[in-house]
Amino acid sequence: MRIVFAGTPEFAATALRAILVASPRHGFTVPLVLTQPDRPAGRGMKLAASPVKTLALEHGLAVATPVTLSRKRDAAAADAALRTLDETRPDVLVVAAYGLILPQAVLDLPAGLGDAGCGRVTALNIHASLLPRWRGAAPAARAIEAGDATTGITIMQMDAGLDTGPVLLTEALSIAASDTTTTLTARLADLGARMIVAALEAATRGALRASAQPAEGATYAHKLDKSEAQLDWRAPADLLARRVRAFDPFPVAAAKLESMDVKIWRADVLPGTAAAPGTIVAADRHGVRIACGTGDLIVTELQRAGGKRLSASDFLAGGKVHLGACFDVPDAG
């Protein structure tokens, strides 16, 4: 089976690694890997390869980094990428958090793995939710933010829609009360890696079976944006605690205290006090306790602008925080 793999972050690299490990046993080959072009990263903003590119080069795999696959955006670039794909003679595409939209011409290019009840299986996507829940770019973060108790992995046959294709495999995963997007994504990556190998192996036996996604229950997981980071203390404390977890590692929950920018990495919910939202009602080794619209938030890990992540006790030792001081409330006044 000739597999062209398309993906970019560590979530995708975990799946590619599993495919490579399984290749000798199942007869998989990966003649080409598609990933996003190198991007500036780190404090020096030097160009850095994606985790998928790094892994592919370590294994001597051919790598392509097209800027687009859409002829509407750049016909010459898209045609060149399609020629490269065609020359690899793929049986199937495996896609995981790639970052580029795959037009129908790309989805139709592979020979296919037979008919699982949805036509030729030509492109498999590893999606980090139980579709149709959380279609889109940030399913793990939005599941945490919404307070979902369960998420999971869906292996689907891709179509021209946004995560709307037929479902081939699903497996649920519980969301722990302590899960951040970082930790949940890592667990989903491991699950997705195992499931994509199982799906490809099942395809070799003609054992894949598709089912259409339900029409009801579809939600869209909008991409996270820096504009969401600022916490609004008028909101319930439980919602703010979920946002703290959902925004780790990006964009990181933020607040402003007397002109000091603060990032908030860890927080829990306590019963509410009568103080106005944003008011610091306690500050000790247990944390910085802040009044919210409903309930209080106790922040146990913080970071000053330009500083390191610190426990609350270390943060307080580095600069006095006054009881009764108030974090800014967005749009207040």
Helices and strands as residue ranges (DSSP letters): E 2-7, H 10-26, E 29-34, E 39-41, E 46-48, H 51-58, E 63-64, H 75-88, E 92-96, H 104-107, E 123-127, E 135-136, H 139-146, E 150-157, E 167-174, H 181-204, E 220-221, G 226-228, H 237-246, E 253-257, E 260-270, E 280-284, E 287-291, E 296-304, E 310-311, H 312-317
